[in-house]
Amino acid sequence: MTTPESRGHRSGLLPVITPCGEFDLESLPPVKAQIDAAVAAHGGVVVDAAGITFADSSFLGLLLATHQEADLRIAAPSATLARLLSVVGADAVLRIHPSVQDALAAA
């Protein structure tokens, strides 16, 4: 399993986090903590999802729950994540952008 990594930086109005690797119930807590902190401090977050190589239903649940309570913008989802979002129909609900720049520019 790839060790999930995440780096964050502020750009525009919302912070950007960049989770990388595989995310399941066991590896999810660090990225959940980053998302929760960003939402608490800024009311939303941009998730640069290009480096996600695997995501299970727990990661999907985190995205959907965050979407319900905050301004969640998903940028550049990897093919793996894009397929998961499409299969379950979440791509019709979540705010998905082709790049971080597009996500930051979205109102």
Biopython code that builds the backbone (N, CA, C, O; Angstrom):
import numpy as np
from Bio.PDB.StructureBuilder import StructureBuilder

atoms = [
    (1, "MET", "N", (0.843, -1.169, 0.000)),
    (1, "MET", "CA", (0.000, 0.000, 0.000)),
    (1, "MET", "C", (0.892, 1.237, 0.000)),
    (1, "MET", "O", (1.902, 1.283, 0.703)),
    (2, "THR", "N", (0.528, 2.206, -0.766)),
    (2, "THR", "CA", (1.247, 3.469, -0.791)),
    (2, "THR", "C", (0.943, 4.238, 0.479)),
    (2, "THR", "O", (-0.198, 4.273, 0.938)),
    (3, "THR", "N", (1.960, 4.848, 1.038)),
    (3, "THR", "CA", (1.742, 5.667, 2.219)),
    (3, "THR", "C", (1.091, 6.971, 1.785)),
    (3, "THR", "O", (1.656, 7.687, 0.958)),
    (4, "PRO", "N", (-0.063, 7.295, 2.310)),
    (4, "PRO", "CA", (-0.705, 8.537, 1.924)),
    (4, "PRO", "C", (0.123, 9.729, 2.394)),
    (4, "PRO", "O", (0.591, 9.774, 3.532)),
    (5, "GLU", "N", (0.286, 10.665, 1.515)),
    (5, "GLU", "CA", (0.976, 11.906, 1.855)),
    (5, "GLU", "C", (0.036, 13.040, 1.512)),
    (5, "GLU", "O", (-0.835, 12.911, 0.652)),
    (6, "SER", "N", (0.220, 14.119, 2.178)),
    (6, "SER", "CA", (-0.606, 15.272, 1.865)),
    (6, "SER", "C", (0.175, 16.517, 2.217)),
    (6, "SER", "O", (0.711, 16.644, 3.317)),
    (7, "ARG", "N", (0.233, 17.431, 1.271)),
    (7, "ARG", "CA", (0.860, 18.706, 1.571)),
    (7, "ARG", "C", (-0.191, 19.776, 1.348)),
    (7, "ARG", "O", (-1.049, 19.628, 0.479)),
    (8, "GLY", "N", (-0.137, 20.816, 2.097)),
    (8, "GLY", "CA", (-1.129, 21.864, 1.968)),
    (8, "GLY", "C", (-0.480, 23.199, 1.714)),
    (8, "GLY", "O", (0.645, 23.444, 2.148)),
    (9, "HIS", "N", (-1.186, 24.067, 1.010)),
    (9, "HIS", "CA", (-0.749, 25.448, 0.850)),
    (9, "HIS", "C", (-1.968, 26.319, 0.629)),
    (9, "HIS", "O", (-3.013, 25.848, 0.181)),
    (10, "ARG", "N", (-1.822, 27.584, 0.945)),
    (10, "ARG", "CA", (-2.928, 28.521, 0.759)),
    (10, "ARG", "C", (-2.759, 29.218, -0.568)),
    (10, "ARG", "O", (-1.675, 29.699, -0.898)),
    (11, "SER", "N", (-3.805, 29.268, -1.304)),
    (11, "SER", "CA", (-3.794, 29.972, -2.569)),
    (11, "SER", "C", (-5.222, 30.421, -2.819)),
    (11, "SER", "O", (-6.148, 29.613, -2.753)),
    (12, "GLY", "N", (-5.407, 31.701, -3.106)),
    (12, "GLY", "CA", (-6.758, 32.188, -3.280)),
    (12, "GLY", "C", (-7.486, 32.201, -1.955)),
    (12, "GLY", "O", (-6.873, 32.384, -0.904)),
    (13, "LEU", "N", (-8.797, 32.005, -2.004)),
    (13, "LEU", "CA", (-9.607, 32.058, -0.799)),
    (13, "LEU", "C", (-9.645, 30.762, -0.019)),
    (13, "LEU", "O", (-9.849, 30.775, 1.195)),
    (14, "LEU", "N", (-9.454, 29.653, -0.692)),
    (14, "LEU", "CA", (-9.528, 28.358, -0.015)),
    (14, "LEU", "C", (-8.161, 27.691, 0.015)),
    (14, "LEU", "O", (-7.385, 27.820, -0.931)),
    (15, "PRO", "N", (-7.863, 26.979, 1.099)),
    (15, "PRO", "CA", (-6.618, 26.221, 1.126)),
    (15, "PRO", "C", (-6.700, 25.026, 0.179)),
    (15, "PRO", "O", (-7.782, 24.507, -0.096)),
    (16, "VAL", "N", (-5.552, 24.606, -0.308)),
    (16, "VAL", "CA", (-5.451, 23.455, -1.197)),
    (16, "VAL", "C", (-4.695, 22.358, -0.461)),
    (16, "VAL", "O", (-3.612, 22.593, 0.076)),
    (17, "ILE", "N", (-5.266, 21.166, -0.438)),
    (17, "ILE", "CA", (-4.532, 20.018, 0.086)),
    (17, "ILE", "C", (-4.325, 19.041, -1.062)),
    (17, "ILE", "O", (-5.129, 18.973, -1.992)),
    (18, "THR", "N", (-3.231, 18.286, -0.981)),
    (18, "THR", "CA", (-2.854, 17.389, -2.063)),
    (18, "THR", "C", (-2.600, 15.988, -1.511)),
    (18, "THR", "O", (-1.451, 15.610, -1.283)),
    (19, "PRO", "N", (-3.656, 15.224, -1.299)),
    (19, "PRO", "CA", (-3.443, 13.858, -0.819)),
    (19, "PRO", "C", (-2.878, 12.984, -1.940)),
    (19, "PRO", "O", (-3.306, 13.085, -3.090)),
    (20, "CYS", "N", (-1.935, 12.146, -1.604)),
    (20, "CYS", "CA", (-1.313, 11.249, -2.579)),
    (20, "CYS", "C", (-1.305, 9.830, -2.035)),
    (20, "CYS", "O", (-1.059, 9.607, -0.850)),
    (21, "GLY", "N", (-1.576, 8.884, -2.906)),
    (21, "GLY", "CA", (-1.509, 7.487, -2.509)),
    (21, "GLY", "C", (-2.865, 6.828, -2.435)),
    (21, "GLY", "O", (-3.807, 7.213, -3.129)),
    (22, "GLU", "N", (-2.943, 5.829, -1.581)),
    (22, "GLU", "CA", (-4.145, 5.020, -1.428)),
    (22, "GLU", "C", (-4.884, 5.421, -0.157)),
    (22, "GLU", "O", (-4.275, 5.650, 0.887)),
    (23, "PHE", "N", (-6.209, 5.501, -0.267)),
    (23, "PHE", "CA", (-7.007, 5.910, 0.886)),
    (23, "PHE", "C", (-8.134, 4.916, 1.127)),
    (23, "PHE", "O", (-9.017, 4.702, 0.297)),
    (24, "ASP", "N", (-8.049, 4.320, 2.320)),
    (24, "ASP", "CA", (-9.089, 3.420, 2.793)),
    (24, "ASP", "C", (-9.342, 3.776, 4.257)),
    (24, "ASP", "O", (-8.793, 4.751, 4.768)),
    (25, "LEU", "N", (-10.156, 3.000, 4.912)),
    (25, "LEU", "CA", (-10.532, 3.309, 6.291)),
    (25, "LEU", "C", (-9.314, 3.466, 7.197)),
    (25, "LEU", "O", (-9.308, 4.322, 8.081)),
    (26, "GLU", "N", (-8.299, 2.660, 6.988)),
    (26, "GLU", "CA", (-7.111, 2.687, 7.837)),
    (26, "GLU", "C", (-6.216, 3.899, 7.575)),
    (26, "GLU", "O", (-5.641, 4.456, 8.510)),
    (27, "SER", "N", (-6.098, 4.305, 6.329)),
    (27, "SER", "CA", (-5.177, 5.394, 5.978)),
    (27, "SER", "C", (-5.849, 6.758, 5.877)),
    (27, "SER", "O", (-5.182, 7.752, 5.592)),
    (28, "LEU", "N", (-7.141, 6.820, 6.104)),
    (28, "LEU", "CA", (-7.906, 8.054, 5.922)),
    (28, "LEU", "C", (-7.721, 9.130, 7.003)),
    (28, "LEU", "O", (-7.808, 10.310, 6.666)),
    (29, "PRO", "N", (-7.472, 8.802, 8.267)),
    (29, "PRO", "CA", (-7.464, 9.837, 9.313)),
    (29, "PRO", "C", (-6.585, 11.070, 9.067)),
    (29, "PRO", "O", (-7.036, 12.174, 9.373)),
    (30, "PRO", "N", (-5.358, 10.955, 8.534)),
    (30, "PRO", "CA", (-4.577, 12.178, 8.320)),
    (30, "PRO", "C", (-5.204, 13.149, 7.310)),
    (30, "PRO", "O", (-5.208, 14.359, 7.537)),
    (31, "VAL", "N", (-5.729, 12.628, 6.209)),
    (31, "VAL", "CA", (-6.341, 13.523, 5.224)),
    (31, "VAL", "C", (-7.670, 14.069, 5.743)),
    (31, "VAL", "O", (-8.030, 15.210, 5.453)),
    (32, "LYS", "N", (-8.394, 13.261, 6.506)),
    (32, "LYS", "CA", (-9.635, 13.746, 7.116)),
    (32, "LYS", "C", (-9.329, 14.903, 8.067)),
    (32, "LYS", "O", (-10.054, 15.897, 8.094)),
    (33, "ALA", "N", (-8.259, 14.770, 8.842)),
    (33, "ALA", "CA", (-7.878, 15.838, 9.772)),
    (33, "ALA", "C", (-7.526, 17.115, 9.023)),
    (33, "ALA", "O", (-7.881, 18.207, 9.467)),
    (34, "GLN", "N", (-6.835, 16.996, 7.896)),
    (34, "GLN", "CA", (-6.493, 18.180, 7.105)),
    (34, "GLN", "C", (-7.740, 18.838, 6.521)),
    (34, "GLN", "O", (-7.878, 20.061, 6.549)),
    (35, "ILE", "N", (-8.636, 18.026, 5.999)),
    (35, "ILE", "CA", (-9.872, 18.564, 5.430)),
    (35, "ILE", "C", (-10.704, 19.232, 6.523)),
    (35, "ILE", "O", (-11.207, 20.340, 6.334)),
    (36, "ASP", "N", (-10.847, 18.567, 7.656)),
    (36, "ASP", "CA", (-11.618, 19.141, 8.763)),
    (36, "ASP", "C", (-11.025, 20.461, 9.238)),
    (36, "ASP", "O", (-11.762, 21.404, 9.524)),
    (37, "ALA", "N", (-9.705, 20.536, 9.326)),
    (37, "ALA", "CA", (-9.046, 21.770, 9.768)),
    (37, "ALA", "C", (-9.257, 22.892, 8.756)),
    (37, "ALA", "O", (-9.520, 24.033, 9.138)),
    (38, "ALA", "N", (-9.145, 22.577, 7.483)),
    (38, "ALA", "CA", (-9.350, 23.585, 6.441)),
    (38, "ALA", "C", (-10.785, 24.103, 6.455)),
    (38, "ALA", "O", (-11.024, 25.304, 6.336)),
    (39, "VAL", "N", (-11.726, 23.191, 6.600)),
    (39, "VAL", "CA", (-13.143, 23.584, 6.642)),
    (39, "VAL", "C", (-13.422, 24.447, 7.871)),
    (39, "VAL", "O", (-14.127, 25.452, 7.777)),
    (40, "ALA", "N", (-12.878, 24.061, 9.009)),
    (40, "ALA", "CA", (-13.101, 24.830, 10.239)),
    (40, "ALA", "C", (-12.519, 26.235, 10.123)),
    (40, "ALA", "O", (-13.119, 27.197, 10.603)),
    (41, "ALA", "N", (-11.374, 26.358, 9.499)),
    (41, "ALA", "CA", (-10.698, 27.656, 9.420)),
    (41, "ALA", "C", (-11.171, 28.524, 8.263)),
    (41, "ALA", "O", (-11.158, 29.750, 8.363)),
    (42, "HIS", "N", (-11.592, 27.893, 7.154)),
    (42, "HIS", "CA", (-11.861, 28.660, 5.940)),
    (42, "HIS", "C", (-13.233, 28.402, 5.320)),
    (42, "HIS", "O", (-13.598, 29.052, 4.341)),
    (43, "GLY", "N", (-13.984, 27.475, 5.869)),
    (43, "GLY", "CA", (-15.311, 27.190, 5.326)),
    (43, "GLY", "C", (-15.306, 26.312, 4.091)),
    (43, "GLY", "O", (-16.357, 26.055, 3.505)),
    (44, "GLY", "N", (-14.131, 25.850, 3.692)),
    (44, "GLY", "CA", (-14.043, 24.999, 2.520)),
    (44, "GLY", "C", (-12.617, 24.600, 2.242)),
    (44, "GLY", "O", (-11.688, 24.985, 2.952)),
    (45, "VAL", "N", (-12.460, 23.804, 1.173)),
    (45, "VAL", "CA", (-11.138, 23.290, 0.823)),
    (45, "VAL", "C", (-11.141, 22.843, -0.634)),
    (45, "VAL", "O", (-12.156, 22.386, -1.161)),
    (46, "VAL", "N", (-9.992, 22.984, -1.267)),
    (46, "VAL", "CA", (-9.771, 22.405, -2.587)),
    (46, "VAL", "C", (-8.920, 21.157, -2.384)),
    (46, "VAL", "O", (-7.853, 21.221, -1.773)),
    (47, "VAL", "N", (-9.389, 20.029, -2.893)),
    (47, "VAL", "CA", (-8.633, 18.784, -2.821)),
    (47, "VAL", "C", (-8.041, 18.528, -4.202)),
    (47, "VAL", "O", (-8.757, 18.209, -5.151)),
    (48, "ASP", "N", (-6.726, 18.673, -4.298)),
    (48, "ASP", "CA", (-6.006, 18.347, -5.532)),
    (48, "ASP", "C", (-5.870, 16.828, -5.557)),
    (48, "ASP", "O", (-5.024, 16.260, -4.866)),
    (49, "ALA", "N", (-6.706, 16.182, -6.355)),
    (49, "ALA", "CA", (-6.845, 14.728, -6.295)),
    (49, "ALA", "C", (-6.066, 13.992, -7.376)),
    (49, "ALA", "O", (-6.338, 12.819, -7.634)),
    (50, "ALA", "N", (-5.113, 14.645, -8.008)),
    (50, "ALA", "CA", (-4.360, 14.022, -9.092)),
    (50, "ALA", "C", (-3.506, 12.849, -8.634)),
    (50, "ALA", "O", (-3.253, 11.931, -9.414)),
    (51, "GLY", "N", (-3.062, 12.863, -7.389)),
    (51, "GLY", "CA", (-2.166, 11.829, -6.896)),
    (51, "GLY", "C", (-2.836, 10.681, -6.170)),
    (51, "GLY", "O", (-2.153, 9.864, -5.553)),
    (52, "ILE", "N", (-4.136, 10.601, -6.227)),
    (52, "ILE", "CA", (-4.839, 9.510, -5.536)),
    (52, "ILE", "C", (-4.824, 8.271, -6.429)),
    (52, "ILE", "O", (-5.355, 8.284, -7.539)),
    (53, "THR", "N", (-4.205, 7.200, -5.924)),
    (53, "THR", "CA", (-4.075, 5.978, -6.712)),
    (53, "THR", "C", (-5.134, 4.930, -6.369)),
    (53, "THR", "O", (-5.360, 3.996, -7.139)),
    (54, "PHE", "N", (-5.776, 5.083, -5.222)),
    (54, "PHE", "CA", (-6.861, 4.184, -4.818)),
    (54, "PHE", "C", (-7.711, 4.909, -3.794)),
    (54, "PHE", "O", (-7.189, 5.617, -2.933)),
    (55, "ALA", "N", (-9.012, 4.735, -3.885)),
    (55, "ALA", "CA", (-9.934, 5.300, -2.891)),
    (55, "ALA", "C", (-11.098, 4.335, -2.740)),
    (55, "ALA", "O", (-11.665, 3.866, -3.727)),
    (56, "ASP", "N", (-11.447, 4.047, -1.493)),
    (56, "ASP", "CA", (-12.580, 3.164, -1.252)),
    (56, "ASP", "C", (-13.778, 3.976, -0.769)),
    (56, "ASP", "O", (-13.776, 5.206, -0.826)),
    (57, "SER", "N", (-14.783, 3.277, -0.300)),
    (57, "SER", "CA", (-16.025, 3.941, 0.100)),
    (57, "SER", "C", (-15.832, 4.885, 1.288)),
    (57, "SER", "O", (-16.597, 5.837, 1.442)),
    (58, "SER", "N", (-14.835, 4.640, 2.120)),
    (58, "SER", "CA", (-14.608, 5.556, 3.247)),
    (58, "SER", "C", (-14.114, 6.912, 2.744)),
    (58, "SER", "O", (-14.505, 7.944, 3.289)),
    (59, "PHE", "N", (-13.272, 6.932, 1.727)),
    (59, "PHE", "CA", (-12.824, 8.192, 1.141)),
    (59, "PHE", "C", (-13.997, 8.876, 0.437)),
    (59, "PHE", "O", (-14.179, 10.087, 0.561)),
    (60, "LEU", "N", (-14.770, 8.116, -0.281)),
    (60, "LEU", "CA", (-15.966, 8.658, -0.931)),
    (60, "LEU", "C", (-16.908, 9.268, 0.105)),
    (60, "LEU", "O", (-17.440, 10.358, -0.104)),
    (61, "GLY", "N", (-17.112, 8.573, 1.215)),
    (61, "GLY", "CA", (-17.963, 9.089, 2.286)),
    (61, "GLY", "C", (-17.436, 10.396, 2.851)),
    (61, "GLY", "O", (-18.212, 11.301, 3.156)),
    (62, "LEU", "N", (-16.108, 10.501, 2.994)),
    (62, "LEU", "CA", (-15.503, 11.745, 3.472)),
    (62, "LEU", "C", (-15.791, 12.889, 2.512)),
    (62, "LEU", "O", (-16.151, 13.984, 2.943)),
    (63, "LEU", "N", (-15.635, 12.646, 1.215)),
    (63, "LEU", "CA", (-15.909, 13.695, 0.232)),
    (63, "LEU", "C", (-17.376, 14.125, 0.264)),
    (63, "LEU", "O", (-17.678, 15.318, 0.242)),
    (64, "LEU", "N", (-18.272, 13.162, 0.317)),
    (64, "LEU", "CA", (-19.703, 13.495, 0.314)),
    (64, "LEU", "C", (-20.106, 14.228, 1.597)),
    (64, "LEU", "O", (-20.884, 15.181, 1.547)),
    (65, "ALA", "N", (-19.588, 13.795, 2.731)),
    (65, "ALA", "CA", (-19.901, 14.465, 4.002)),
    (65, "ALA", "C", (-19.351, 15.888, 3.999)),
    (65, "ALA", "O", (-20.021, 16.817, 4.451)),
    (66, "THR", "N", (-18.140, 16.057, 3.493)),
    (66, "THR", "CA", (-17.548, 17.399, 3.429)),
    (66, "THR", "C", (-18.356, 18.291, 2.495)),
    (66, "THR", "O", (-18.590, 19.463, 2.791)),
    (67, "HIS", "N", (-18.777, 17.733, 1.376)),
    (67, "HIS", "CA", (-19.603, 18.475, 0.418)),
    (67, "HIS", "C", (-20.899, 18.970, 1.067)),
    (67, "HIS", "O", (-21.363, 20.071, 0.769)),
    (68, "GLN", "N", (-21.475, 18.163, 1.945)),
    (68, "GLN", "CA", (-22.721, 18.531, 2.614)),
    (68, "GLN", "C", (-22.548, 19.704, 3.562)),
    (68, "GLN", "O", (-23.480, 20.486, 3.750)),
    (69, "GLU", "N", (-21.359, 19.845, 4.169)),
    (69, "GLU", "CA", (-21.183, 20.855, 5.206)),
    (69, "GLU", "C", (-20.292, 22.019, 4.823)),
    (69, "GLU", "O", (-20.177, 22.975, 5.591)),
    (70, "ALA", "N", (-19.652, 21.971, 3.650)),
    (70, "ALA", "CA", (-18.682, 23.016, 3.326)),
    (70, "ALA", "C", (-18.531, 23.176, 1.816)),
    (70, "ALA", "O", (-19.141, 22.451, 1.031)),
    (71, "ASP", "N", (-17.709, 24.137, 1.437)),
    (71, "ASP", "CA", (-17.381, 24.383, 0.035)),
    (71, "ASP", "C", (-16.232, 23.459, -0.349)),
    (71, "ASP", "O", (-15.064, 23.812, -0.185)),
    (72, "LEU", "N", (-16.562, 22.279, -0.857)),
    (72, "LEU", "CA", (-15.568, 21.307, -1.286)),
    (72, "LEU", "C", (-15.421, 21.402, -2.796)),
    (72, "LEU", "O", (-16.400, 21.334, -3.539)),
    (73, "ARG", "N", (-14.187, 21.561, -3.232)),
    (73, "ARG", "CA", (-13.895, 21.562, -4.665)),
    (73, "ARG", "C", (-12.825, 20.511, -4.918)),
    (73, "ARG", "O", (-11.764, 20.527, -4.296)),
    (74, "ILE", "N", (-13.114, 19.606, -5.833)),
    (74, "ILE", "CA", (-12.168, 18.553, -6.180)),
    (74, "ILE", "C", (-11.497, 18.952, -7.484)),
    (74, "ILE", "O", (-12.165, 19.233, -8.479)),
    (75, "ALA", "N", (-10.167, 18.975, -7.470)),
    (75, "ALA", "CA", (-9.414, 19.387, -8.645)),
    (75, "ALA", "C", (-8.643, 18.217, -9.239)),
    (75, "ALA", "O", (-8.046, 17.419, -8.516)),
    (76, "ALA", "N", (-8.665, 18.127, -10.549)),
    (76, "ALA", "CA", (-7.854, 17.176, -11.315)),
    (76, "ALA", "C", (-7.889, 15.754, -10.750)),
    (76, "ALA", "O", (-6.833, 15.191, -10.460)),
    (77, "PRO", "N", (-9.066, 15.164, -10.588)),
    (77, "PRO", "CA", (-9.093, 13.809, -10.021)),
    (77, "PRO", "C", (-8.342, 12.814, -10.915)),
    (77, "PRO", "O", (-8.432, 12.865, -12.142)),
    (78, "SER", "N", (-7.614, 11.927, -10.279)),
    (78, "SER", "CA", (-6.926, 10.862, -11.016)),
    (78, "SER", "C", (-7.969, 10.011, -11.734)),
    (78, "SER", "O", (-9.156, 10.065, -11.411)),
    (79, "ALA", "N", (-7.516, 9.228, -12.706)),
    (79, "ALA", "CA", (-8.434, 8.343, -13.431)),
    (79, "ALA", "C", (-9.128, 7.378, -12.481)),
    (79, "ALA", "O", (-10.307, 7.066, -12.651)),
    (80, "THR", "N", (-8.391, 6.907, -11.484)),
    (80, "THR", "CA", (-8.968, 5.984, -10.507)),
    (80, "THR", "C", (-10.103, 6.627, -9.726)),
    (80, "THR", "O", (-11.174, 6.038, -9.581)),
    (81, "LEU", "N", (-9.871, 7.829, -9.227)),
    (81, "LEU", "CA", (-10.911, 8.513, -8.461)),
    (81, "LEU", "C", (-12.059, 8.934, -9.372)),
    (81, "LEU", "O", (-13.222, 8.821, -8.986)),
    (82, "ALA", "N", (-11.758, 9.411, -10.560)),
    (82, "ALA", "CA", (-12.812, 9.822, -11.491)),
    (82, "ALA", "C", (-13.736, 8.647, -11.804)),
    (82, "ALA", "O", (-14.951, 8.819, -11.905)),
    (83, "ARG", "N", (-13.162, 7.460, -11.954)),
    (83, "ARG", "CA", (-13.991, 6.284, -12.232)),
    (83, "ARG", "C", (-14.883, 5.961, -11.050)),
    (83, "ARG", "O", (-16.069, 5.686, -11.235)),
    (84, "LEU", "N", (-14.342, 5.987, -9.832)),
    (84, "LEU", "CA", (-15.156, 5.735, -8.639)),
    (84, "LEU", "C", (-16.304, 6.737, -8.557)),
    (84, "LEU", "O", (-17.452, 6.354, -8.331)),
    (85, "LEU", "N", (-15.996, 8.006, -8.740)),
    (85, "LEU", "CA", (-17.036, 9.040, -8.647)),
    (85, "LEU", "C", (-18.106, 8.840, -9.718)),
    (85, "LEU", "O", (-19.290, 9.056, -9.461)),
    (86, "SER", "N", (-17.698, 8.433, -10.902)),
    (86, "SER", "CA", (-18.638, 8.207, -11.995)),
    (86, "SER", "C", (-19.523, 6.987, -11.745)),
    (86, "SER", "O", (-20.733, 7.038, -11.965)),
    (87, "VAL", "N", (-18.920, 5.895, -11.285)),
    (87, "VAL", "CA", (-19.661, 4.640, -11.061)),
    (87, "VAL", "C", (-20.781, 4.839, -10.052)),
    (87, "VAL", "O", (-21.873, 4.295, -10.220)),
    (88, "VAL", "N", (-20.520, 5.617, -8.999)),
    (88, "VAL", "CA", (-21.538, 5.799, -7.961)),
    (88, "VAL", "C", (-22.404, 7.045, -8.196)),
    (88, "VAL", "O", (-23.317, 7.317, -7.417)),
    (89, "GLY", "N", (-22.125, 7.791, -9.251)),
    (89, "GLY", "CA", (-22.919, 8.978, -9.560)),
    (89, "GLY", "C", (-22.545, 10.208, -8.764)),
    (89, "GLY", "O", (-23.237, 11.224, -8.827)),
    (90, "ALA", "N", (-21.460, 10.129, -8.016)),
    (90, "ALA", "CA", (-21.048, 11.291, -7.206)),
    (90, "ALA", "C", (-20.516, 12.425, -8.067)),
    (90, "ALA", "O", (-20.477, 13.574, -7.627)),
    (91, "ASP", "N", (-20.108, 12.111, -9.288)),
    (91, "ASP", "CA", (-19.615, 13.170, -10.173)),
    (91, "ASP", "C", (-20.729, 14.148, -10.561)),
    (91, "ASP", "O", (-20.453, 15.263, -11.002)),
    (92, "ALA", "N", (-21.971, 13.732, -10.397)),
    (92, "ALA", "CA", (-23.098, 14.613, -10.686)),
    (92, "ALA", "C", (-23.437, 15.515, -9.501)),
    (92, "ALA", "O", (-24.208, 16.464, -9.640)),
    (93, "VAL", "N", (-22.859, 15.218, -8.335)),
    (93, "VAL", "CA", (-23.164, 15.957, -7.108)),
    (93, "VAL", "C", (-22.006, 16.841, -6.671)),
    (93, "VAL", "O", (-22.203, 17.987, -6.265)),
    (94, "LEU", "N", (-20.802, 16.301, -6.757)),
    (94, "LEU", "CA", (-19.625, 17.017, -6.275)),
    (94, "LEU", "C", (-19.159, 18.057, -7.290)),
    (94, "LEU", "O", (-19.421, 17.940, -8.487)),
    (95, "ARG", "N", (-18.474, 19.060, -6.795)),
    (95, "ARG", "CA", (-17.909, 20.107, -7.660)),
    (95, "ARG", "C", (-16.516, 19.676, -8.086)),
    (95, "ARG", "O", (-15.561, 19.762, -7.313)),
    (96, "ILE", "N", (-16.411, 19.211, -9.329)),
    (96, "ILE", "CA", (-15.164, 18.676, -9.858)),
    (96, "ILE", "C", (-14.644, 19.633, -10.930)),
    (96, "ILE", "O", (-15.387, 20.081, -11.803)),
    (97, "HIS", "N", (-13.339, 19.935, -10.839)),
    (97, "HIS", "CA", (-12.712, 20.889, -11.753)),
    (97, "HIS", "C", (-11.494, 20.240, -12.400)),
    (97, "HIS", "O", (-10.856, 19.381, -11.791)),
    (98, "PRO", "N", (-11.164, 20.641, -13.627)),
    (98, "PRO", "CA", (-10.041, 20.012, -14.319)),
    (98, "PRO", "C", (-8.668, 20.361, -13.741)),
    (98, "PRO", "O", (-7.703, 19.634, -13.978)),
    (99, "SER", "N", (-8.564, 21.455, -12.991)),
    (99, "SER", "CA", (-7.276, 21.852, -12.432)),
    (99, "SER", "C", (-7.483, 22.576, -11.110)),
    (99, "SER", "O", (-8.590, 23.008, -10.788)),
    (100, "VAL", "N", (-6.405, 22.701, -10.353)),
    (100, "VAL", "CA", (-6.451, 23.463, -9.104)),
    (100, "VAL", "C", (-6.795, 24.916, -9.404)),
    (100, "VAL", "O", (-7.583, 25.530, -8.684)),
    (101, "GLN", "N", (-6.215, 25.464, -10.449)),
    (101, "GLN", "CA", (-6.485, 26.847, -10.805)),
    (101, "GLN", "C", (-7.971, 27.073, -11.095)),
    (101, "GLN", "O", (-8.549, 28.072, -10.666)),
    (102, "ASP", "N", (-8.579, 26.145, -11.823)),
    (102, "ASP", "CA", (-10.010, 26.251, -12.116)),
    (102, "ASP", "C", (-10.831, 26.140, -10.827)),
    (102, "ASP", "O", (-11.815, 26.859, -10.654)),
    (103, "ALA", "N", (-10.433, 25.254, -9.936)),
    (103, "ALA", "CA", (-11.156, 25.085, -8.677)),
    (103, "ALA", "C", (-11.060, 26.353, -7.830)),
    (103, "ALA", "O", (-12.044, 26.768, -7.219)),
    (104, "LEU", "N", (-9.890, 26.959, -7.793)),
    (104, "LEU", "CA", (-9.708, 28.189, -7.009)),
    (104, "LEU", "C", (-10.489, 29.357, -7.607)),
    (104, "LEU", "O", (-10.977, 30.224, -6.883)),
    (105, "ALA", "N", (-10.601, 29.370, -8.924)),
    (105, "ALA", "CA", (-11.300, 30.465, -9.606)),
    (105, "ALA", "C", (-12.816, 30.329, -9.540)),
    (105, "ALA", "O", (-13.534, 31.309, -9.739)),
    (106, "ALA", "N", (-13.310, 29.123, -9.264)),
    (106, "ALA", "CA", (-14.759, 28.883, -9.217)),
    (106, "ALA", "C", (-15.378, 29.636, -8.040)),
    (106, "ALA", "O", (-14.786, 29.758, -6.967)),
    (107, "ALA", "N", (-16.577, 30.129, -8.280)),
    (107, "ALA", "CA", (-17.270, 30.845, -7.207)),
    (107, "ALA", "C", (-18.257, 29.949, -6.514)),
    (107, "ALA", "O", (-18.934, 30.381, -5.581)),
]
sb = StructureBuilder()
sb.init_structure("model")
sb.init_model(0)
sb.init_chain("A")
sb.init_seg("    ")
for serial, (resi, resn, name, xyz) in enumerate(atoms, 1):
    if name == "N":
        sb.init_residue(resn, " ", resi, " ")
    sb.init_atom(name, np.array(xyz, "f"), 0.0, 1.0, " ", f" {name:<3s}", serial, name[0])
structure = sb.get_structure()
